[in-house]
């Protein structure tokens, strides 16, 4: 099982994203638009984790389309 937290580079969800490799060996995909609290600097702790993916996209993308 893998997870895809929306806002994964933001202030609160980054804690989940950074703790994931310590308890799982499954992929984690982080999705954030990097406009408000999201920052790629928040995800620096995942540099050595090979099963990480980042998608720069709004969590609302396609919702109103």
N, C-alpha and C positions, 0 to 999 in steps of 0.2 A: 504494500500500500504506500502511495506517496501522497503528499498534500500540496495544495496550492493556496496559500493564504493571500487574500487580497489586501493590499497595503502592507505587504511583507517587508518593506524597507523603512517603515514608519516607526514611530516611537514605541508603541506597545507591541505590535506583532513581531518586531525584530527579535524580541526575547524568545518567542516560539521558534523562529527560524534559526537562531544561533544555538538553541538547546537541542534541536532535532538530531544532529550527528552524534551527540553523546549517548542517545538512547535508541537510535535507529540506524540501519544501514541502507535504508531505502532513499530514493531520490526526493528532493524537495525543490519545488518550483515556487519562486517568489514573484508576485505580480504587484507592480506599483507604478503610478504615473510620475512620481518624483516631483510633485508640485508643492505639496504642503510640508508635511513632516518627514516625508520619505527622502532618503539619501543613500547613495551607494556606499558611502563611508560607513554607514551603520552595518553593512554586511561584510566588512573586512575580516571578521572572525571566521568566515567560511572559505577563505582562500585555499586551504589545503583539502577541502572536502570535494571530491571529484564528482559527486552526484548532485550538484547544485545547478540550478538554472534560474535565470532572471528574465522576466518579460516586462518591458516598459510599456505599460498600457493602463488605461483607466479601468477601475473596477466596474464602471458603468458602461464600458464600451459595448455597443450592440444592444443594450437594454431597451433603448427607445427607438431603435431602428425599425 
